[in-house]
Amino acid sequence: MCYIWKNPTDPKEEVSLDTLAKLPSGFDNLNVSGGEPTLRTDLAEIIDVVYPKARITEISSNGLHPERLLPIIKKYPNIKVRFSLEGNELTNNQIRGEKDGYSIKVAGLQKLREAGGTDLGFAFVIQDENAGQLLEVYELTQKMGFELATSTLHNAWQFYKNDNYFYDRLKVAKQVESLITAMIKTYNVKTWFRAYLNLGLIEKILGHERLIECTAGTDFAFIDPWSDVWACNVRTDLPLGNLSRQPWDEIMNGGLAKKSIDKVAICKQNCWMVTTARTAMRSNLAPQLPKLNPLIWVIKNKLNVELGRGIRFDDYIDYKKVMPNPLVPRTSYLDVKEKGRLVKGRQTHEERYPLRSFMNQ
Ligand code: SF4
């Protein structure tokens, strides 16, 4: 899914605490992601800096070093933590190339809960190799008392990969329906809106347009390891500025940002990642509330399910239209052995992101 590990950054070149301190307060959500955030030896200090700046602070981790998160959870019990989990034990360990990864993260999340953590869960990337286990993993995480965030294969420069496609789009998309129905059946309002987010994933899997237009550069932005700020983490032609050299307001109100935001308005990619989709689903007036379309979909389908009518997916999704995979064909990577290589002193965007073309459809 991702070759960031093959292209590690030199810690000396990575975004510093002083640079992150320049972020203003008042964000709705700040996600400390990677690569792998627990590899930063100063992660606890990073959280000290960003935590007061957002309503929700989140750490997205592979979950292989839960002990490094323990002191953070003890200090900030409501911090959101998600560990990557791609299926049952065998499938997770095979897809992620992790020895004992499954048991380390399940035990690790339980330890974080014992330490006081209140917003803990797993993150599952839906793909051909695990789509059949989606419902089983959802039910398991519910039994354990953890959340399950879902996303699906994307191509992005941040992943150093442009062949993240599906072998059988229709089959994978259909397997998401049962998760959506299970989520709507619950009595948890947040979970109903996660069901809508999964409806958007079906559109993404089939290659259709996004359910809601993207607002990259306006409602969210991405800071890369070199402190460069981008409208999103997919296209390499949407720069906003650099946080180590510029103040935040100058970046967001500058000419570069305006040019990139104009390109976002006509972007043809159909990304539906958790961060971008969740942001798109929120009201412009109050980010805790949903936009009208997700709200209507949730009310209508909750009623349908309660009345025993079920969700009529064909009313929302044109299953007859399944797009072919653009760019390059995907090959199986499950048994591939690869090595990472640290390249120091990468100065230009071209050196940092050698793959220039990333297409999501
Ligand atoms: S839709 Fe376009 S602008 Fe939005 S996240 Fe995807 S590539 Fe970026």
Boltz pocket constraint, residues with backbone or C-beta under 6 A from the ligand:
constraints:
  - pocket:
      binder: B
      contacts: [[A, 214], [A, 215], [A, 216], [A, 231], [A, 232], [A, 233], [A, 234], [A, 235], [A, 264], [A, 267], [A, 268], [A, 269], [A, 270], [A, 271], [A, 276]]
      max_distance: 6.0
